[in-house]
Amino acid sequence: MIPEELSPAEPAALGFDPAVLGEIRPAIEELRQRQRLAGAVVAVLRRGHVVFFEAIGSRGIAGQK
């Protein structure tokens, strides 16, 4: 959930390449698969606008919390 004070925006409108942003989730998933990290909350913002926000994975590698 994005906080109310931050508004979502189209990535290209703020100079981001959507294809590059699309590489974030696979990179995090690869780290999870290699058990290098359990999960992450990733936010990419510019000038108070959210262009990418996603929670991926879990709190612990051993459990699914």
Predicted model as a PDB file, atoms N, CA, C, CB and O in Angstrom, pLDDT in the B-factor column:
MODEL        1                                                                  
ATOM      1  N   MET A   1       0.849  -1.184   0.000  1.00 63.00           N  
ATOM      2  CA  MET A   1       0.000   0.000   0.000  1.00 63.00           C  
ATOM      3  C   MET A   1       0.891   1.243   0.000  1.00 63.00           C  
ATOM      4  CB  MET A   1      -0.964   0.000   1.230  1.00 63.00           C  
ATOM      5  O   MET A   1       1.807   1.349   0.815  1.00 63.00           O  
ATOM      6  N   ILE A   2       0.637   2.148  -0.876  1.00 63.00           N  
ATOM      7  CA  ILE A   2       1.409   3.381  -0.993  1.00 63.00           C  
ATOM      8  C   ILE A   2       0.815   4.433  -0.059  1.00 63.00           C  
ATOM      9  CB  ILE A   2       1.426   3.892  -2.466  1.00 63.00           C  
ATOM     10  O   ILE A   2      -0.394   4.664  -0.084  1.00 63.00           O  
ATOM     11  N   PRO A   3       1.654   5.078   0.769  1.00 65.00           N  
ATOM     12  CA  PRO A   3       1.129   6.133   1.651  1.00 65.00           C  
ATOM     13  C   PRO A   3       0.415   7.226   0.860  1.00 65.00           C  
ATOM     14  CB  PRO A   3       2.264   6.751   2.474  1.00 65.00           C  
ATOM     15  O   PRO A   3       0.780   7.529  -0.276  1.00 65.00           O  
ATOM     16  N   GLU A   4      -0.601   7.806   1.477  1.00 67.00           N  
ATOM     17  CA  GLU A   4      -1.426   8.816   0.806  1.00 67.00           C  
ATOM     18  C   GLU A   4      -0.639  10.019   0.305  1.00 67.00           C  
ATOM     19  CB  GLU A   4      -2.495   9.288   1.737  1.00 67.00           C  
ATOM     20  O   GLU A   4      -0.977  10.592  -0.731  1.00 67.00           O  
ATOM     21  N   GLU A   5       0.417  10.411   1.035  1.00 72.00           N  
ATOM     22  CA  GLU A   5       1.160  11.608   0.635  1.00 72.00           C  
ATOM     23  C   GLU A   5       2.037  11.377  -0.598  1.00 72.00           C  
ATOM     24  CB  GLU A   5       2.021  12.083   1.785  1.00 72.00           C  
ATOM     25  O   GLU A   5       2.595  12.329  -1.144  1.00 72.00           O  
ATOM     26  N   LEU A   6       2.163  10.129  -1.038  1.00 83.00           N  
ATOM     27  CA  LEU A   6       2.917   9.805  -2.246  1.00 83.00           C  
ATOM     28  C   LEU A   6       1.943   9.369  -3.328  1.00 83.00           C  
ATOM     29  CB  LEU A   6       3.973   8.696  -1.973  1.00 83.00           C  
ATOM     30  O   LEU A   6       1.113   8.489  -3.102  1.00 83.00           O  
ATOM     31  N   SER A   7       2.039   9.971  -4.480  1.00 90.00           N  
ATOM     32  CA  SER A   7       1.111   9.610  -5.544  1.00 90.00           C  
ATOM     33  C   SER A   7       1.813   8.774  -6.610  1.00 90.00           C  
ATOM     34  CB  SER A   7       0.498  10.870  -6.173  1.00 90.00           C  
ATOM     35  O   SER A   7       2.962   9.044  -6.961  1.00 90.00           O  
ATOM     36  N   PRO A   8       1.119   7.759  -7.125  1.00 91.00           N  
ATOM     37  CA  PRO A   8       1.710   6.948  -8.185  1.00 91.00           C  
ATOM     38  C   PRO A   8       1.795   7.736  -9.492  1.00 91.00           C  
ATOM     39  CB  PRO A   8       0.894   5.664  -8.392  1.00 91.00           C  
ATOM     40  O   PRO A   8       1.010   8.652  -9.737  1.00 91.00           O  
ATOM     41  N   ALA A   9       2.766   7.358 -10.321  1.00 93.00           N  
ATOM     42  CA  ALA A   9       2.944   8.020 -11.615  1.00 93.00           C  
ATOM     43  C   ALA A   9       3.444   7.001 -12.629  1.00 93.00           C  
ATOM     44  CB  ALA A   9       3.934   9.218 -11.504  1.00 93.00           C  
ATOM     45  O   ALA A   9       4.006   5.967 -12.268  1.00 93.00           O  
ATOM     46  N   GLU A  10       3.233   7.306 -13.882  1.00 95.00           N  
ATOM     47  CA  GLU A  10       3.755   6.468 -14.952  1.00 95.00           C  
ATOM     48  C   GLU A  10       5.277   6.628 -14.988  1.00 95.00           C  
ATOM     49  CB  GLU A  10       3.112   6.843 -16.332  1.00 95.00           C  
ATOM     50  O   GLU A  10       5.770   7.755 -15.016  1.00 95.00           O  
ATOM     51  N   PRO A  11       6.025   5.533 -14.986  1.00 96.00           N  
ATOM     52  CA  PRO A  11       7.483   5.625 -14.963  1.00 96.00           C  
ATOM     53  C   PRO A  11       8.071   6.482 -16.091  1.00 96.00           C  
ATOM     54  CB  PRO A  11       8.066   4.249 -15.037  1.00 96.00           C  
ATOM     55  O   PRO A  11       8.951   7.306 -15.846  1.00 96.00           O  
ATOM     56  N   ALA A  12       7.594   6.292 -17.305  1.00 96.00           N  
ATOM     57  CA  ALA A  12       8.151   7.032 -18.444  1.00 96.00           C  
ATOM     58  C   ALA A  12       7.953   8.536 -18.298  1.00 96.00           C  
ATOM     59  CB  ALA A  12       7.515   6.554 -19.743  1.00 96.00           C  
ATOM     60  O   ALA A  12       8.779   9.318 -18.768  1.00 96.00           O  
ATOM     61  N   ALA A  13       6.866   8.944 -17.653  1.00 95.00           N  
ATOM     62  CA  ALA A  13       6.593  10.373 -17.475  1.00 95.00           C  
ATOM     63  C   ALA A  13       7.632  11.043 -16.571  1.00 95.00           C  
ATOM     64  CB  ALA A  13       5.192  10.571 -16.891  1.00 95.00           C  
ATOM     65  O   ALA A  13       7.808  12.261 -16.608  1.00 95.00           O  
ATOM     66  N   LEU A  14       8.321  10.227 -15.757  1.00 96.00           N  
ATOM     67  CA  LEU A  14       9.336  10.780 -14.861  1.00 96.00           C  
ATOM     68  C   LEU A  14      10.747  10.352 -15.254  1.00 96.00           C  
ATOM     69  CB  LEU A  14       9.054  10.355 -13.431  1.00 96.00           C  
ATOM     70  O   LEU A  14      11.680  10.460 -14.458  1.00 96.00           O  
ATOM     71  N   GLY A  15      10.898   9.869 -16.477  1.00 96.00           N  
ATOM     72  CA  GLY A  15      12.222   9.555 -16.997  1.00 96.00           C  
ATOM     73  C   GLY A  15      12.736   8.159 -16.710  1.00 96.00           C  
ATOM     74  O   GLY A  15      13.925   7.896 -16.895  1.00 96.00           O  
ATOM     75  N   PHE A  16      11.870   7.253 -16.262  1.00 97.00           N  
ATOM     76  CA  PHE A  16      12.279   5.878 -16.012  1.00 97.00           C  
ATOM     77  C   PHE A  16      11.921   4.992 -17.183  1.00 97.00           C  
ATOM     78  CB  PHE A  16      11.638   5.349 -14.738  1.00 97.00           C  
ATOM     79  O   PHE A  16      10.894   5.193 -17.832  1.00 97.00           O  
ATOM     80  N   ASP A  17      12.760   4.018 -17.453  1.00 97.00           N  
ATOM     81  CA  ASP A  17      12.483   3.021 -18.478  1.00 97.00           C  
ATOM     82  C   ASP A  17      11.696   1.890 -17.808  1.00 97.00           C  
ATOM     83  CB  ASP A  17      13.815   2.488 -19.148  1.00 97.00           C  
ATOM     84  O   ASP A  17      12.239   1.201 -16.945  1.00 97.00           O  
ATOM     85  N   PRO A  18      10.439   1.688 -18.183  1.00 96.00           N  
ATOM     86  CA  PRO A  18       9.639   0.632 -17.555  1.00 96.00           C  
ATOM     87  C   PRO A  18      10.279  -0.752 -17.674  1.00 96.00           C  
ATOM     88  CB  PRO A  18       8.259   0.602 -18.174  1.00 96.00           C  
ATOM     89  O   PRO A  18      10.100  -1.587 -16.787  1.00 96.00           O  
ATOM     90  N   ALA A  19      11.013  -1.005 -18.743  1.00 97.00           N  
ATOM     91  CA  ALA A  19      11.669  -2.300 -18.917  1.00 97.00           C  
ATOM     92  C   ALA A  19      12.735  -2.517 -17.843  1.00 97.00           C  
ATOM     93  CB  ALA A  19      12.298  -2.399 -20.317  1.00 97.00           C  
ATOM     94  O   ALA A  19      12.901  -3.628 -17.340  1.00 97.00           O  
ATOM     95  N   VAL A  20      13.445  -1.465 -17.501  1.00 97.00           N  
ATOM     96  CA  VAL A  20      14.472  -1.562 -16.454  1.00 97.00           C  
ATOM     97  C   VAL A  20      13.808  -1.798 -15.100  1.00 97.00           C  
ATOM     98  CB  VAL A  20      15.348  -0.275 -16.412  1.00 97.00           C  
ATOM     99  O   VAL A  20      14.276  -2.624 -14.317  1.00 97.00           O  
ATOM    100  N   LEU A  21      12.727  -1.082 -14.820  1.00 97.00           N  
ATOM    101  CA  LEU A  21      12.000  -1.307 -13.569  1.00 97.00           C  
ATOM    102  C   LEU A  21      11.471  -2.743 -13.510  1.00 97.00           C  
ATOM    103  CB  LEU A  21      10.833  -0.298 -13.428  1.00 97.00           C  
ATOM    104  O   LEU A  21      11.370  -3.333 -12.435  1.00 97.00           O  
ATOM    105  N   GLY A  22      11.140  -3.288 -14.664  1.00 97.00           N  
ATOM    106  CA  GLY A  22      10.647  -4.665 -14.735  1.00 97.00           C  
ATOM    107  C   GLY A  22      11.692  -5.697 -14.359  1.00 97.00           C  
ATOM    108  O   GLY A  22      11.359  -6.862 -14.141  1.00 97.00           O  
ATOM    109  N   GLU A  23      12.943  -5.292 -14.280  1.00 98.00           N  
ATOM    110  CA  GLU A  23      14.022  -6.204 -13.904  1.00 98.00           C  
ATOM    111  C   GLU A  23      14.183  -6.321 -12.381  1.00 98.00           C  
ATOM    112  CB  GLU A  23      15.330  -5.738 -14.525  1.00 98.00           C  
ATOM    113  O   GLU A  23      14.917  -7.185 -11.902  1.00 98.00           O  
ATOM    114  N   ILE A  24      13.509  -5.465 -11.632  1.00 97.00           N  
ATOM    115  CA  ILE A  24      13.661  -5.470 -10.176  1.00 97.00           C  
ATOM    116  C   ILE A  24      13.149  -6.771  -9.570  1.00 97.00           C  
ATOM    117  CB  ILE A  24      12.924  -4.281  -9.560  1.00 97.00           C  
ATOM    118  O   ILE A  24      13.872  -7.445  -8.837  1.00 97.00           O  
ATOM    119  N   ARG A  25      11.902  -7.122  -9.875  1.00 96.00           N  
ATOM    120  CA  ARG A  25      11.323  -8.329  -9.265  1.00 96.00           C  
ATOM    121  C   ARG A  25      12.136  -9.582  -9.589  1.00 96.00           C  
ATOM    122  CB  ARG A  25       9.883  -8.516  -9.738  1.00 96.00           C  
ATOM    123  O   ARG A  25      12.429 -10.352  -8.675  1.00 96.00           O  
ATOM    124  N   PRO A  26      12.516  -9.823 -10.856  1.00 97.00           N  
ATOM    125  CA  PRO A  26      13.324 -11.020 -11.133  1.00 97.00           C  
ATOM    126  C   PRO A  26      14.662 -11.031 -10.372  1.00 97.00           C  
ATOM    127  CB  PRO A  26      13.593 -11.120 -12.630  1.00 97.00           C  
ATOM    128  O   PRO A  26      15.135 -12.092  -9.967  1.00 97.00           O  
ATOM    129  N   ALA A  27      15.259  -9.868 -10.181  1.00 97.00           N  
ATOM    130  CA  ALA A  27      16.520  -9.800  -9.438  1.00 97.00           C  
ATOM    131  C   ALA A  27      16.308 -10.190  -7.977  1.00 97.00           C  
ATOM    132  CB  ALA A  27      17.125  -8.384  -9.527  1.00 97.00           C  
ATOM    133  O   ALA A  27      17.108 -10.930  -7.406  1.00 97.00           O  
ATOM    134  N   ILE A  28      15.233  -9.693  -7.377  1.00 95.00           N  
ATOM    135  CA  ILE A  28      14.923 -10.046  -5.988  1.00 95.00           C  
ATOM    136  C   ILE A  28      14.583 -11.532  -5.889  1.00 95.00           C  
ATOM    137  CB  ILE A  28      13.749  -9.186  -5.451  1.00 95.00           C  
ATOM    138  O   ILE A  28      15.022 -12.209  -4.960  1.00 95.00           O  
ATOM    139  N   GLU A  29      13.812 -12.032  -6.833  1.00 95.00           N  
ATOM    140  CA  GLU A  29      13.434 -13.454  -6.825  1.00 95.00           C  
ATOM    141  C   GLU A  29      14.680 -14.336  -6.947  1.00 95.00           C  
ATOM    142  CB  GLU A  29      12.441 -13.762  -7.983  1.00 95.00           C  
ATOM    143  O   GLU A  29      14.746 -15.389  -6.312  1.00 95.00           O  
ATOM    144  N   GLU A  30      15.660 -13.931  -7.743  1.00 96.00           N  
ATOM    145  CA  GLU A  30      16.898 -14.700  -7.868  1.00 96.00           C  
ATOM    146  C   GLU A  30      17.643 -14.743  -6.531  1.00 96.00           C  
ATOM    147  CB  GLU A  30      17.802 -14.094  -8.966  1.00 96.00           C  
ATOM    148  O   GLU A  30      18.149 -15.791  -6.130  1.00 96.00           O  
ATOM    149  N   LEU A  31      17.706 -13.614  -5.854  1.00 95.00           N  
ATOM    150  CA  LEU A  31      18.348 -13.576  -4.534  1.00 95.00           C  
ATOM    151  C   LEU A  31      17.606 -14.464  -3.535  1.00 95.00           C  
ATOM    152  CB  LEU A  31      18.409 -12.131  -4.009  1.00 95.00           C  
ATOM    153  O   LEU A  31      18.234 -15.121  -2.705  1.00 95.00           O  
ATOM    154  N   ARG A  32      16.293 -14.486  -3.610  1.00 92.00           N  
ATOM    155  CA  ARG A  32      15.500 -15.351  -2.732  1.00 92.00           C  
ATOM    156  C   ARG A  32      15.780 -16.813  -3.046  1.00 92.00           C  
ATOM    157  CB  ARG A  32      13.992 -15.050  -2.879  1.00 92.00           C  
ATOM    158  O   ARG A  32      15.939 -17.628  -2.137  1.00 92.00           O  
ATOM    159  N   GLN A  33      15.841 -17.145  -4.323  1.00 93.00           N  
ATOM    160  CA  GLN A  33      16.087 -18.517  -4.745  1.00 93.00           C  
ATOM    161  C   GLN A  33      17.454 -19.010  -4.263  1.00 93.00           C  
ATOM    162  CB  GLN A  33      15.994 -18.626  -6.268  1.00 93.00           C  
ATOM    163  O   GLN A  33      17.604 -20.176  -3.899  1.00 93.00           O  
ATOM    164  N   ARG A  34      18.435 -18.132  -4.263  1.00 94.00           N  
ATOM    165  CA  ARG A  34      19.788 -18.472  -3.795  1.00 94.00           C  
ATOM    166  C   ARG A  34      19.902 -18.352  -2.270  1.00 94.00           C  
ATOM    167  CB  ARG A  34      20.829 -17.558  -4.470  1.00 94.00           C  
ATOM    168  O   ARG A  34      20.982 -18.536  -1.708  1.00 94.00           O  
ATOM    169  N   GLN A  35      18.783 -18.042  -1.605  1.00 90.00           N  
ATOM    170  CA  GLN A  35      18.701 -17.867  -0.156  1.00 90.00           C  
ATOM    171  C   GLN A  35      19.682 -16.805   0.346  1.00 90.00           C  
ATOM    172  CB  GLN A  35      18.970 -19.195   0.547  1.00 90.00           C  
ATOM    173  O   GLN A  35      20.290 -16.960   1.405  1.00 90.00           O  
ATOM    174  N   ARG A  36      19.824 -15.745  -0.411  1.00 93.00           N  
ATOM    175  CA  ARG A  36      20.652 -14.614  -0.020  1.00 93.00           C  
ATOM    176  C   ARG A  36      19.817 -13.555   0.692  1.00 93.00           C  
ATOM    177  CB  ARG A  36      21.346 -14.009  -1.244  1.00 93.00           C  
ATOM    178  O   ARG A  36      20.344 -12.687   1.387  1.00 93.00           O  
ATOM    179  N   LEU A  37      18.498 -13.648   0.502  1.00 92.00           N  
ATOM    180  CA  LEU A  37      17.590 -12.757   1.197  1.00 92.00           C  
ATOM    181  C   LEU A  37      16.207 -13.374   1.210  1.00 92.00           C  
ATOM    182  CB  LEU A  37      17.566 -11.363   0.541  1.00 92.00           C  
ATOM    183  O   LEU A  37      15.832 -14.110   0.297  1.00 92.00           O  
ATOM    184  N   ALA A  38      15.444 -13.064   2.266  1.00 92.00           N  
ATOM    185  CA  ALA A  38      14.109 -13.645   2.428  1.00 92.00           C  
ATOM    186  C   ALA A  38      13.060 -12.881   1.632  1.00 92.00           C  
ATOM    187  CB  ALA A  38      13.721 -13.670   3.901  1.00 92.00           C  
ATOM    188  O   ALA A  38      12.117 -13.465   1.098  1.00 92.00           O  
ATOM    189  N   GLY A  39      13.235 -11.601   1.564  1.00 92.00           N  
ATOM    190  CA  GLY A  39      12.263 -10.772   0.853  1.00 92.00           C  
ATOM    191  C   GLY A  39      12.686  -9.317   0.913  1.00 92.00           C  
ATOM    192  O   GLY A  39      13.693  -8.962   1.524  1.00 92.00           O  
ATOM    193  N   ALA A  40      11.898  -8.496   0.268  1.00 94.00           N  
ATOM    194  CA  ALA A  40      12.218  -7.065   0.232  1.00 94.00           C  
ATOM    195  C   ALA A  40      10.958  -6.272  -0.068  1.00 94.00           C  
ATOM    196  CB  ALA A  40      13.315  -6.765  -0.825  1.00 94.00           C  
ATOM    197  O   ALA A  40      10.020  -6.760  -0.698  1.00 94.00           O  
ATOM    198  N   VAL A  41      10.968  -5.055   0.397  1.00 94.00           N  
ATOM    199  CA  VAL A  41       9.970  -4.082  -0.013  1.00 94.00           C  
ATOM    200  C   VAL A  41      10.755  -3.040  -0.795  1.00 94.00           C  
ATOM    201  CB  VAL A  41       9.173  -3.450   1.228  1.00 94.00           C  
ATOM    202  O   VAL A  41      11.662  -2.395  -0.268  1.00 94.00           O  
ATOM    203  N   VAL A  42      10.390  -2.890  -2.057  1.00 96.00           N  
ATOM    204  CA  VAL A  42      11.148  -2.014  -2.944  1.00 96.00           C  
ATOM    205  C   VAL A  42      10.265  -0.855  -3.381  1.00 96.00           C  
ATOM    206  CB  VAL A  42      11.680  -2.792  -4.174  1.00 96.00           C  
ATOM    207  O   VAL A  42       9.142  -1.053  -3.845  1.00 96.00           O  
ATOM    208  N   ALA A  43      10.783   0.344  -3.228  1.00 95.00           N  
ATOM    209  CA  ALA A  43      10.071   1.539  -3.681  1.00 95.00           C  
ATOM    210  C   ALA A  43      11.033   2.394  -4.491  1.00 95.00           C  
ATOM    211  CB  ALA A  43       9.484   2.346  -2.474  1.00 95.00           C  
ATOM    212  O   ALA A  43      12.163   2.649  -4.073  1.00 95.00           O  
ATOM    213  N   VAL A  44      10.571   2.830  -5.652  1.00 96.00           N  
ATOM    214  CA  VAL A  44      11.340   3.747  -6.484  1.00 96.00           C  
ATOM    215  C   VAL A  44      10.475   4.991  -6.650  1.00 96.00           C  
ATOM    216  CB  VAL A  44      11.729   3.103  -7.887  1.00 96.00           C  
ATOM    217  O   VAL A  44       9.342   4.926  -7.128  1.00 96.00           O  
ATOM    218  N   LEU A  45      11.036   6.120  -6.243  1.00 95.00           N  
ATOM    219  CA  LEU A  45      10.290   7.380  -6.289  1.00 95.00           C  
ATOM    220  C   LEU A  45      11.113   8.457  -6.976  1.00 95.00           C  
ATOM    221  CB  LEU A  45       9.897   7.835  -4.871  1.00 95.00           C  
ATOM    222  O   LEU A  45      12.342   8.401  -6.998  1.00 95.00           O  
ATOM    223  N   ARG A  46      10.434   9.410  -7.522  1.00 94.00           N  
ATOM    224  CA  ARG A  46      11.073  10.612  -8.036  1.00 94.00           C  
ATOM    225  C   ARG A  46      10.104  11.772  -7.822  1.00 94.00           C  
ATOM    226  CB  ARG A  46      11.463  10.456  -9.553  1.00 94.00           C  
ATOM    227  O   ARG A  46       8.930  11.706  -8.186  1.00 94.00           O  
ATOM    228  N   ARG A  47      10.635  12.834  -7.223  1.00 91.00           N  
ATOM    229  CA  ARG A  47       9.848  14.052  -6.964  1.00 91.00           C  
ATOM    230  C   ARG A  47       8.511  13.757  -6.274  1.00 91.00           C  
ATOM    231  CB  ARG A  47       9.590  14.788  -8.274  1.00 91.00           C  
ATOM    232  O   ARG A  47       7.486  14.342  -6.622  1.00 91.00           O  
ATOM    233  N   GLY A  48       8.530  12.850  -5.299  1.00 89.00           N  
ATOM    234  CA  GLY A  48       7.327  12.549  -4.530  1.00 89.00           C  
ATOM    235  C   GLY A  48       6.328  11.657  -5.224  1.00 89.00           C  
ATOM    236  O   GLY A  48       5.212  11.484  -4.732  1.00 89.00           O  
ATOM    237  N   HIS A  49       6.696  11.087  -6.351  1.00 94.00           N  
ATOM    238  CA  HIS A  49       5.805  10.190  -7.092  1.00 94.00           C  
ATOM    239  C   HIS A  49       6.403   8.788  -7.119  1.00 94.00           C  
ATOM    240  CB  HIS A  49       5.569  10.712  -8.539  1.00 94.00           C  
ATOM    241  O   HIS A  49       7.597   8.608  -7.360  1.00 94.00           O  
ATOM    242  N   VAL A  50       5.558   7.810  -6.871  1.00 95.00           N  
ATOM    243  CA  VAL A  50       5.983   6.411  -6.848  1.00 95.00           C  
ATOM    244  C   VAL A  50       5.864   5.832  -8.252  1.00 95.00           C  
ATOM    245  CB  VAL A  50       5.136   5.584  -5.835  1.00 95.00           C  
ATOM    246  O   VAL A  50       4.796   5.871  -8.864  1.00 95.00           O  
ATOM    247  N   VAL A  51       6.979   5.291  -8.759  1.00 96.00           N  
ATOM    248  CA  VAL A  51       6.935   4.654 -10.068  1.00 96.00           C  
ATOM    249  C   VAL A  51       7.029   3.132  -9.964  1.00 96.00           C  
ATOM    250  CB  VAL A  51       8.059   5.185 -10.942  1.00 96.00           C  
ATOM    251  O   VAL A  51       6.717   2.413 -10.913  1.00 96.00           O  
ATOM    252  N   PHE A  52       7.466   2.653  -8.793  1.00 96.00           N  
ATOM    253  CA  PHE A  52       7.523   1.212  -8.553  1.00 96.00           C  
ATOM    254  C   PHE A  52       7.403   0.985  -7.056  1.00 96.00           C  
ATOM    255  CB  PHE A  52       8.845   0.583  -9.117  1.00 96.00           C  
ATOM    256  O   PHE A  52       8.106   1.624  -6.274  1.00 96.00           O  
ATOM    257  N   PHE A  53       6.522   0.084  -6.652  1.00 94.00           N  
ATOM    258  CA  PHE A  53       6.367  -0.266  -5.241  1.00 94.00           C  
ATOM    259  C   PHE A  53       5.877  -1.697  -5.183  1.00 94.00           C  
ATOM    260  CB  PHE A  53       5.378   0.706  -4.501  1.00 94.00           C  
ATOM    261  O   PHE A  53       4.807  -2.024  -5.696  1.00 94.00           O  
ATOM    262  N   GLU A  54       6.676  -2.551  -4.547  1.00 94.00           N  
ATOM    263  CA  GLU A  54       6.274  -3.948  -4.476  1.00 94.00           C  
ATOM    264  C   GLU A  54       6.918  -4.634  -3.274  1.00 94.00           C  
ATOM    265  CB  GLU A  54       6.647  -4.679  -5.770  1.00 94.00           C  
ATOM    266  O   GLU A  54       8.084  -4.392  -2.962  1.00 94.00           O  
ATOM    267  N   ALA A  55       6.149  -5.489  -2.604  1.00 93.00           N  
ATOM    268  CA  ALA A  55       6.655  -6.342  -1.538  1.00 93.00           C  
ATOM    269  C   ALA A  55       6.841  -7.736  -2.130  1.00 93.00           C  
ATOM    270  CB  ALA A  55       5.681  -6.362  -0.295  1.00 93.00           C  
ATOM    271  O   ALA A  55       5.935  -8.296  -2.747  1.00 93.00           O  
ATOM    272  N   ILE A  56       8.036  -8.278  -1.927  1.00 93.00           N  
ATOM    273  CA  ILE A  56       8.395  -9.551  -2.542  1.00 93.00           C  
ATOM    274  C   ILE A  56       8.963 -10.473  -1.465  1.00 93.00           C  
ATOM    275  CB  ILE A  56       9.420  -9.347  -3.701  1.00 93.00           C  
ATOM    276  O   ILE A  56       9.867 -10.075  -0.731  1.00 93.00           O  
ATOM    277  N   GLY A  57       8.452 -11.689  -1.361  1.00 89.00           N  
ATOM    278  CA  GLY A  57       9.017 -12.660  -0.444  1.00 89.00           C  
ATOM    279  C   GLY A  57       8.395 -12.668   0.926  1.00 89.00           C  
ATOM    280  O   GLY A  57       7.213 -12.369   1.099  1.00 89.00           O  
ATOM    281  N   SER A  58       9.228 -13.024   1.916  1.00 85.00           N  
ATOM    282  CA  SER A  58       8.748 -13.187   3.278  1.00 85.00           C  
ATOM    283  C   SER A  58       9.748 -12.591   4.264  1.00 85.00           C  
ATOM    284  CB  SER A  58       8.502 -14.671   3.590  1.00 85.00           C  
ATOM    285  O   SER A  58      10.796 -12.083   3.866  1.00 85.00           O  
ATOM    286  N   ARG A  59       9.414 -12.656   5.560  1.00 81.00           N  
ATOM    287  CA  ARG A  59      10.278 -12.064   6.591  1.00 81.00           C  
ATOM    288  C   ARG A  59      11.490 -12.936   6.896  1.00 81.00           C  
ATOM    289  CB  ARG A  59       9.483 -11.832   7.869  1.00 81.00           C  
ATOM    290  O   ARG A  59      12.525 -12.415   7.313  1.00 81.00           O  
ATOM    291  N   GLY A  60      11.391 -14.236   6.702  1.00 78.00           N  
ATOM    292  CA  GLY A  60      12.495 -15.120   7.048  1.00 78.00           C  
ATOM    293  C   GLY A  60      12.722 -16.180   5.998  1.00 78.00           C  
ATOM    294  O   GLY A  60      11.772 -16.685   5.400  1.00 78.00           O  
ATOM    295  N   ILE A  61      13.987 -16.521   5.768  1.00 70.00           N  
ATOM    296  CA  ILE A  61      14.320 -17.520   4.762  1.00 70.00           C  
ATOM    297  C   ILE A  61      13.729 -18.876   5.140  1.00 70.00           C  
ATOM    298  CB  ILE A  61      15.845 -17.627   4.593  1.00 70.00           C  
ATOM    299  O   ILE A  61      13.224 -19.594   4.277  1.00 70.00           O  
ATOM    300  N   ALA A  62      13.789 -19.229   6.416  1.00 68.00           N  
ATOM    301  CA  ALA A  62      13.320 -20.546   6.856  1.00 68.00           C  
ATOM    302  C   ALA A  62      11.803 -20.666   6.880  1.00 68.00           C  
ATOM    303  CB  ALA A  62      13.861 -20.847   8.223  1.00 68.00           C  
ATOM    304  O   ALA A  62      11.267 -21.750   6.650  1.00 68.00           O  
ATOM    305  N   GLY A  63      11.110 -19.579   7.151  1.00 59.00           N  
ATOM    306  CA  GLY A  63       9.651 -19.630   7.266  1.00 59.00           C  
ATOM    307  C   GLY A  63       8.958 -18.788   6.225  1.00 59.00           C  
ATOM    308  O   GLY A  63       9.592 -18.032   5.490  1.00 59.00           O  
ATOM    309  N   GLN A  64       7.676 -18.924   6.171  1.00 59.00           N  
ATOM    310  CA  GLN A  64       6.879 -18.176   5.201  1.00 59.00           C  
ATOM    311  C   GLN A  64       6.045 -17.117   5.910  1.00 59.00           C  
ATOM    312  CB  GLN A  64       5.970 -19.123   4.396  1.00 59.00           C  
ATOM    313  O   GLN A  64       4.854 -16.984   5.629  1.00 59.00           O  
ATOM    314  N   LYS A  65       6.642 -16.370   6.813  1.00 57.00           N  
ATOM    315  CA  LYS A  65       5.931 -15.329   7.535  1.00 57.00           C  
ATOM    316  C   LYS A  65       5.833 -14.089   6.685  1.00 57.00           C  
ATOM    317  CB  LYS A  65       6.617 -15.016   8.861  1.00 57.00           C  
ATOM    318  O   LYS A  65       5.263 -13.087   7.118  1.00 57.00           O  
TER     319      LYS A  65                                                      
ENDMDL                                                                          
END                                                                             
